[in-house]
Amino acid sequence: TAVTIVAVVVKIESILSRLSVIFNLKNFELAQGSSLKWRWDAWVSYLSLLDNSFINWVFGLGVGTQRFILHPDYPNSLWRIFDAPGTHNDYLAMMIDFGLLCLFLFICGLIVLLKVIRNAEKRDKNLYFIRFYFITVLFIMLSENFIDQLIMFVFIMFLTAIIRSKKADMESGLQTL
């Protein structure tokens, strides 16, 4: 039990240390060097690009805007303000590039895909792990540019392989009947 208490104390110490990097523990304001502060400022700046224009909000600013906005020669460039490329939020990136309409369609597609995975779980309980991973990815997309990363491509290839494998298993099972 003494080891457990020491481990809990060490964990609390490291948790408090990490929290103090994110925000001031006395007044709960975001710390200047905090990645959370940087993300918040970036999100506000990216949203300001839509200029309160109904058309921009519905249809976005065009493919790649959320990436090119950091190029020094781009109009309204943010390259001197932010060091890291992109919005660090895939949902916001989609909204900036393609508008609320596309974001809505994307979220509807995600819901359909989750339902497909959930239904497939009824036939194979091991697919629970795919759903768990998929939901984790959806949360990661709130704070990272996950769609741009190689791991997203690997996930899609892995999911496709599993679906094709299950489909082949089902077809061979139907042929033997």
C-alpha positions in Angstrom: 0.0 0.0 0.0 2.9 2.3 0.6 4.0 1.9 -3.0 0.5 2.7 -4.2 0.4 5.9 -2.1 3.8 7.0 -3.5 2.7 6.3 -7.0 -0.5 8.4 -6.5 1.5 11.3 -5.1 4.0 11.1 -8.0 1.1 11.0 -10.5 -0.6 14.0 -8.8 2.6 15.9 -8.9 3.1 15.2 -12.6 -0.5 16.0 -13.3 -0.3 19.4 -11.5 3.0 20.1 -13.3 1.3 19.5 -16.7 -1.7 21.6 -15.8 0.5 24.5 -14.7 2.0 24.5 -18.2 -1.5 24.7 -19.7 -3.0 27.4 -17.4 -2.2 29.3 -14.2 -3.5 27.2 -11.3 -4.3 30.2 -9.2 -6.5 32.1 -11.6 -7.2 29.5 -14.2 -6.1 31.7 -17.1 -4.4 30.1 -20.1 -0.6 30.3 -19.9 1.1 32.3 -22.6 3.2 29.3 -23.8 0.3 26.8 -23.6 -0.6 24.8 -26.7 -4.2 25.3 -25.6 -3.8 29.1 -25.7 -2.1 28.8 -29.1 -4.9 26.6 -30.4 -7.6 28.9 -29.1 -6.0 32.0 -30.7 -5.5 30.1 -34.0 -9.1 29.0 -34.0 -10.4 32.5 -33.4 -8.1 33.8 -36.2 -9.2 31.1 -38.7 -12.9 31.8 -37.9 -12.3 35.5 -38.5 -11.3 34.7 -42.1 -15.0 33.9 -42.8 -15.7 37.7 -42.5 -19.3 37.2 -41.2 -20.2 36.4 -44.8 -23.1 34.0 -45.2 -21.6 32.5 -48.4 -18.2 32.0 -46.7 -19.8 30.3 -43.7 -22.0 28.0 -45.8 -19.5 27.1 -48.6 -16.1 27.9 -47.1 -13.1 29.7 -48.7 -11.9 27.0 -51.0 -9.6 23.9 -50.9 -6.4 24.4 -48.9 -7.2 27.9 -47.5 -6.5 26.7 -44.0 -3.0 25.5 -45.1 -2.1 28.3 -47.5 -3.1 31.0 -45.0 0.4 30.5 -43.4 2.2 31.3 -46.6 3.9 34.7 -46.5 2.5 35.8 -49.9 -1.1 34.8 -49.1 -3.5 37.7 -48.6 -4.3 38.1 -44.8 -1.4 35.7 -44.1 -1.0 34.5 -40.5 2.5 33.3 -41.0 4.0 35.7 -38.4 1.4 34.9 -35.8 1.5 31.1 -35.8 4.4 28.7 -35.9 2.6 25.4 -36.6 0.8 24.8 -39.8 -3.0 24.3 -40.0 -5.8 24.7 -37.7 -5.0 21.9 -35.3 -8.7 21.0 -35.6 -9.8 18.9 -38.6 -13.5 20.0 -38.2 -12.5 23.6 -38.2 -10.2 23.0 -41.2 -13.0 21.4 -43.1 -15.3 24.3 -42.3 -12.8 26.9 -43.4 -12.1 25.2 -46.7 -15.6 23.8 -47.5 -18.1 25.6 -45.2 -20.7 24.4 -42.8 -22.5 22.5 -45.5 -19.6 20.2 -46.1 -18.9 19.9 -42.3 -22.5 18.8 -41.8 -22.2 16.2 -44.6 -18.9 15.0 -43.2 -20.5 14.5 -39.7 -23.5 12.7 -41.3 -21.0 10.4 -43.1 -19.2 9.7 -39.8 -22.5 8.9 -38.1 -23.4 6.5 -41.0 -19.9 4.9 -40.8 -20.2 4.4 -37.0 -23.6 2.7 -37.5 -22.1 0.4 -40.2 -19.3 -0.5 -37.8 -21.8 -1.0 -35.0 -23.9 -3.3 -37.1 -20.9 -5.3 -38.2 -20.0 -5.8 -34.6 -23.2 -7.8 -34.2 -21.6 -10.4 -36.5 -18.1 -10.1 -35.2 -17.5 -8.8 -31.6 -13.8 -8.2 -32.4 -14.8 -5.1 -34.5 -15.5 -3.4 -31.2 -11.8 -2.4 -31.3 -12.3 -0.7 -34.7 -15.2 1.4 -33.3 -13.1 2.3 -30.2 -10.2 3.4 -32.4 -12.5 5.3 -34.8 -14.1 7.2 -31.9 -10.7 8.0 -30.5 -9.7 9.4 -33.9 -12.8 11.6 -33.9 -11.7 13.1 -30.6 -8.1 13.5 -31.8 -9.4 15.5 -34.8 -10.6 18.2 -32.4 -7.0 19.2 -31.5 -4.8 18.0 -34.3 -4.6 17.9 -38.1 -5.1 14.2 -38.1 -6.6 13.9 -41.6 -3.3 15.2 -43.0 -1.2 12.6 -41.2 -0.1 9.2 -42.6 -1.8 7.4 -39.7 -5.2 8.4 -41.1 -4.4 6.8 -44.4 -3.2 3.7 -42.6 -6.4 3.6 -40.6 -8.6 3.9 -43.8 -6.5 1.1 -45.5 -6.9 -1.1 -42.4 -10.6 -0.5 -42.2 -11.0 -1.2 -45.9 -9.1 -4.5 -45.6 -11.2 -5.6 -42.6 -14.5 -4.8 -44.4 -13.3 -6.6 -47.6 -12.2 -9.6 -45.6 -15.6 -9.8 -43.7 -17.5 -9.3 -47.0 -15.5 -12.2 -48.6 -16.2 -14.4 -45.5 -19.9 -13.6 -45.8 -20.0 -14.3 -49.6 -18.1 -17.7 -49.2 -20.5 -18.6 -46.4 -23.5 -17.8 -48.6 -22.0 -19.9 -51.5 -21.8 -23.0 -49.2 -25.5 -22.8 -48.4 
